Each structure stands twice: as structure tokens, then as C-alpha cells.
């Protein structure tokens, strides 16, 4: 192991040297001439590759709709969670924070609930103060990911802005999901300040959060019809607001469906 003392420092492999950083300082070592791969290392490498692909699908489905940067910490945490899942088991993603510093529990004292009838409900409650913030923007990202085909089947995005000077009377979002892939429901909240008729959203990580609030595994494939001439309706996402227990005065979130 040698210490890098040149003006230009590097990490990674350059010719037969590998540079790396430790404790704020840069070092280098010689690259091995031959790497021995055992059955265990090949198995681990394959598992890592599969987990990387699944984690990348999740990020591609959700991150473009979030108002926060995709940091290396998010990538690593998400990949570790996916790697812990066994075989075909769905990864334990419920409660995953895209902002490590702030979770939804700091914004909603009464947690959002995703019920068996496919409704995401945020109960009426008193919202905490966020410095000088006057408004709170809520975004719901609903996505279906088919890991067997490696595709993001569909993504729906809904949004609503809450006036913090008024009592929060709750929100609800109901829908029916397409038939393929795992369902992920992500709720994002960020605070903003109204000035001259325009809301400027705060970039402070204390006043923004984005958590995966619900994960539903892919449904079992339907049995094939016996009659060849039978017709099958295509899978579609649509909003379902009927038979809901309460109707908040602030309205329900409109869905914008986006097929990948």
C-alpha cells in the first residue's frame, strides 16, 4: 500500500495500479495479476448482479418523480435491501426512505395508511410547522414493476398542495392497479414558501421526505380460459373513488397515468 502524493489523485484502476480513498487520504496498491473465482464468489457475483438490476428498476421507476438528488447512499441502501430478499421473495421495501435525514413520520404524526381496498389515506391531523413554510406539496407515485421481464409496466403520479394556514382535513387516493408486476406506492412531501403569488420549495432536507409506504407483491397469473374464442380485457389503471368512508373537503388527488 502506497500513499498518493501527486497533485492529481485517482480512484479506481489505472494500468496495474488501483487507487482508493481512506480517511480523507488517497492510497494505491498493485492490481492482482490473476483473480481466482470460486463457486461461492461466482454465486455471490451473480446475486449481486441480479440485485443491482432490480434496484436500478426501482430507481428508474420512482426517482425521476422525486424532487431530491439520487445520492450514492440511496443507491447503496436500496441495493442492500434488495439483496436481503430470498430468491423470488419481494424485497422488504415498505418504509424505505429516499431522504435518509427525514422520514414521513416527522411530517405526519398520524401515518398514511394503505388499506386492503387499494386506498391510500392520510388522516386529518395538525401538521407541524416547517420554519417559514406556508405550503406543503404532496406527491404520490404508484408504479408496477415486473422483475421477471425487467420492465416498469406503468407509473401513475398524483399531486396536491396543502395550505398550512388552514386545518388539514385529510386526503385519500383510491385506484385499481394493473395485473402484472409488484406494486410500489411512494409518498413525497416537501415544504414551500408563498411569495408574490408563487411557491418556492425549500431545498433543506429537513423539510422534505419521500418514503415507500406500501408494497404489494405481483398477483398470481390468472388461469387460461378453456375457450380459445374467449375475449380478455387489457390491464389498465383507473381511479376508483366509490364507496369511500369519508370525503375530505380538500379533495382527492388526480391521477396522471404514464405507461412506460
N, C-alpha and C positions, 0 to 999 in steps of 0.2 A: 504494500500500500504506500503510495506516494502522495504528497501534498502539491496541489497546483499553485504555482506562484506567479504564473504569467498574467498579463493584463486581461487577456481574453480567456475565460474559463468555459468549460463544456461539461455537459452531462450526456450519458449515452455512449455508444461505441464509435470510436474513430480509429480506423485501421485495426491494430491489435491492442488498443487501449480502451478501457471502459471508465468513463468519468462519472462521478456521483457526488452528491452533496450530503453532508452530515454535520449537524450542529452549526449551520451557517457557514461552514468552510467546504472547500472543494478538494476532492481527492481523486486519484486514479489508480487502477490496477491493470495487470495484464489480462487479456482475454484468454480463456482456456482454448487450447488447440483442438480439443475434441470433447464434445458433451456426450456423456453416457446417459441413455434414456432407458430406464427400466419399465416394466409393465405398469408399475404404480405411477411413475411420472407421466407415462403416456395417457393413463386413465385420468389423472388429475388435469393434464393439459386439455384433454377433450372436454371434461366437465367445466373447466374454466372458459373454454370457447363457447360452449352452449349457454352458460350463464351470461357471458358478455353479450351474446346475440339477443337474449331475452331482455336484458337490462336496456340495451340500445333501443329495442322496440318500444319499451315503456317510455323511455325519454323522448323518443320521436313522436309518440302519440300525445304526450302531455306538455313537455317543456315549451314548445312553441306558443302555447296559450297562456303561459305564466309570465308575470312581469318581474322576473328575477333572473339573475345570471345562472347558467349551468356551470357550477364550480367542480373542481376535481373531487372535493369532499362529497358532493351529491352523487357523483358517478361511482365513487368507491363504496359508499354506504349502500346504495341501491344494488350494486353488484354482489356485495356480501350477503344481502338478504336473499337475493335470487339463488345464490349458490347453496344457501342453507336448506332450500326446498329439496325434497327427495323425489327423484325420478319425475313422474308425471304430476306430482302434488303441486297445487298452486302455491306460489311464493307468499309468505306472510307479509303482505304489503299494507294491510289496513293499519292506519296510524302513522305511516311513513311521512316524515317532514321534508319538504323541499327546502325549507329555511331552517337550518339547524338551530338557530338562535331563538326563534319564536314559533310556537305552535298555535293551533286554533284555540287551545284551552285558555290562552292568555287573552283572547278576544271574546270568546263566547263562554260565559260561566256555565250555561246550560248547553251541553254539547249538541251539535246537529245529529239527527238520528235518521238512519236509512232503514225503512221498515220493509216487511215481507211483501207488501203490496207495491213495491217499487216507487216509493215516495221518499224524497229527502226533505226532512222537516227541520227548520231552525225555530225553536220555541220562542215565544215572546219573552223578552228579558231586558234588563237595564244594561246597556253597553258601557264599558269603561271608557274613560277619557284618554285620548291619544294626543297629548300635548295641545297644540293649537288646531288640531284637525277638526273640520266641520262636516266631513262626509266619509262614508265607508263604502268602498266598491266591493261587491261580491261577484265572483265568477264561479260557475260550476262547469267542470269539464267531464263529460261522460264519454268513455271510449270502450270499444270492443277490440281486443287483441287476440288474434288466432296464432298461437305459438307453433302449432303444427305446420302451418303454411308460411309462417314468418311474415304475416301481414297485419297492418292496422285496418280492421274491417270498416270501422265507422267512428267518427268523433262528433259529438254534439256539444256546443258551447252556449251557455246562458249567462246573462249578466243583469245586475240590478245595483243601483246606487242608493244608499241609505243616508238620509239627512239626520245627523247626530243630534240636532237640536230638537227633534221630535221623538216621542216614545217609539221604541222598536216593537212592533206588534207581530213579528214573526213572518217567515216566508216558507213556502212549500213548493216542491217541484215533483211532478209525477210524470211517468213515462213508461212505455213498454220497450224493451230492448230487442235488438236483432238476435237471431237464434244461434249465431256462431261466435265462438271465442269467449275469453274471460272478460268480465265487465269490471271496469275500474271507475270509481266516482271520486273526483278530486274537487275540493272546495278551496278557493283562494279568496283572501280578504286583504285589502290594502287601504290605508287611510289617506285622505287628501284634504287640501285647504281650498275653499272657495274664495277667489279674488277676482274682482271685475267681471263677474259672470262666468268665470272659467275655473274648473277644478284642477289644481296642480297636485299630483300624487307624490307622497313622500317616499324618498329612496331609503330612508332609515329602516334597517332590518328589524327594529323593534316594533314597527307599525305595519308589518306585512307578514302574512303567513299563507302557506299552501300545504294542505295535508290530504293524503288519500283517506277518505272517510268510509269507503265501502269497497269490498272486493267480492264478486260473485264468480264462482268457477264456471267454466264452459258447460252448458247443458248437455245431457246425453243426446247423441244423434237419434233423430226420430226414425221409427221403423219404416221400411219401404212399403209403399202401397202395393196391394196384390194386383190391382187392375192397372195395366200399362197405360190405359187411356185416361186415368185419373189426373186431375189438374192440381198443381201445387202452387200456393201463393208465395210470392217472393218475400224475403225478410226485409222489413223496413222498421225504422224507428219513428214513433209518433208520440205526441203529447197526450196524456190521459189525465184529465182534471176532474173526472166524475167521481161521485161518492167519497169526497174527502171530508174528514172530520171537522175542519174549520177552514175559514177563508179569510186570511189576513187582508186588511184594508190596503196594504202596500202592494198587493198583487202577487201573482206568481211569475216566475222567471220565464221569459220567452225562450224557446229552443231554436237554435240555428243548426240544422243538420248538415254535416260535411262528410261525404263519402270519400275515402282515400282511393 
